[in-house]
């Protein structure tokens, strides 16, 4: 059931804020923590949706905590270099820049 829900989210276009509320996001993480270990692939997939949700909601600090978890998961479970690792690190960097008042666009960064 959880996997089907995540697959449905993967097919949706647009922001995660369009299909999640803050209450759902919080409950989702609490439930995932009880069901799966930190190193379960499904928990990582949900965490990636939570990164997108919190980023869209303007909560870069919470999004960064999930992004850090995703980057750690990728490095540990898929050793070596990969596109997934690069995307995870890019997301971390973008969020760190936002937390430091930089404007991050799809192909540019502007200082504070």
NORFEN-V295075 format. One record per residue. N is the residue number from 1. RES is the residue in one small letter. PHI is phi as a letter, one per 40 degrees, with the letter a starting at -180 (none if undefined). PSI is psi in whole degrees, 0 to 359 (NA if undefined). D_FIRST is the distance of its C-alpha to the first C-alpha in whole Angstrom. Layout:
N & RES & PHI & PSI & D_FIRST
N & RES & PHI & PSI & D_FIRST
This chain:
1 & x & none & 314 & 0
2 & x & c & 317 & 4
3 & x & c & 319 & 5
4 & x & c & 319 & 5
5 & x & c & 315 & 6
6 & x & c & 320 & 9
7 & x & c & 323 & 10
8 & x & c & 317 & 11
9 & x & c & 320 & 13
10 & x & d & 328 & 14
11 & x & c & 343 & 16
12 & x & c & 146 & 17
13 & x & b & 157 & 21
14 & x & g & 193 & 23
15 & x & c & 145 & 22
16 & x & c & 337 & 19
17 & x & c & 344 & 21
18 & x & c & 338 & 20
19 & x & b & 4 & 17
20 & x & b & 147 & 17
21 & x & b & 169 & 19
22 & x & c & 318 & 21
23 & x & c & 317 & 19
24 & x & c & 318 & 16
25 & x & c & 316 & 17
26 & x & c & 315 & 18
27 & x & c & 321 & 16
28 & x & c & 313 & 13
29 & x & c & 319 & 16
30 & x & c & 315 & 16
31 & x & c & 319 & 13
32 & x & c & 322 & 12
33 & x & c & 328 & 16
34 & x & c & 333 & 15
35 & x & c & 323 & 12
36 & x & b & 151 & 14
37 & x & c & 167 & 17
38 & x & c & 337 & 19
39 & x & b & 23 & 19
40 & x & c & 136 & 16
41 & x & c & 326 & 15
42 & x & c & 323 & 11
43 & x & c & 324 & 13
44 & x & c & 317 & 16
45 & x & c & 318 & 14
46 & x & c & 319 & 13
47 & x & d & 323 & 17
48 & x & c & 323 & 18
49 & x & c & 325 & 16
50 & x & c & 325 & 18
51 & x & d & 310 & 21
52 & x & c & 319 & 21
53 & x & c & 307 & 21
54 & x & c & 327 & 23
55 & x & c & 314 & 26
56 & x & c & 329 & 25
57 & x & c & 357 & 26
58 & x & g & 14 & 29
59 & x & b & 75 & 28
60 & x & c & 328 & 29
61 & x & c & 312 & 29
62 & x & c & 319 & 26
63 & x & d & 319 & 25
64 & x & c & 323 & 27
65 & x & c & 321 & 26
66 & x & c & 321 & 22
67 & x & c & 321 & 24
68 & x & c & 317 & 26
69 & x & c & 317 & 23
70 & x & c & 319 & 22
71 & x & c & 319 & 25
72 & x & c & 317 & 26
73 & x & d & 311 & 22
74 & x & c & 314 & 24
75 & x & c & 324 & 27
76 & x & c & 318 & 26
77 & x & c & 328 & 24
78 & x & b & 76 & 25
79 & x & c & 153 & 29
80 & x & g & 185 & 32
81 & x & c & 141 & 32
82 & x & a & 164 & 29
83 & x & c & 321 & 28
84 & x & c & 319 & 25
85 & x & c & 318 & 27
86 & x & c & 316 & 29
87 & x & c & 322 & 27
88 & x & c & 316 & 26
89 & x & c & 324 & 30
90 & x & c & 317 & 30
91 & x & c & 315 & 28
92 & x & d & 312 & 29
93 & x & c & 315 & 33
94 & x & d & 316 & 32
95 & x & c & 322 & 31
96 & x & c & 320 & 34
97 & x & c & 316 & 36
98 & x & c & 320 & 35
99 & x & c & 337 & 35
100 & x & b & 24 & 39
101 & x & g & 21 & 39
102 & x & c & 150 & 39
103 & x & c & 117 & 38
104 & x & b & 118 & 36
105 & x & b & 181 & 35
106 & x & c & 331 & 34
107 & x & b & 22 & 37
108 & x & a & 159 & 39
109 & x & b & 131 & 40
110 & x & b & 134 & 42
111 & x & c & 166 & 44
112 & x & c & NA & 44
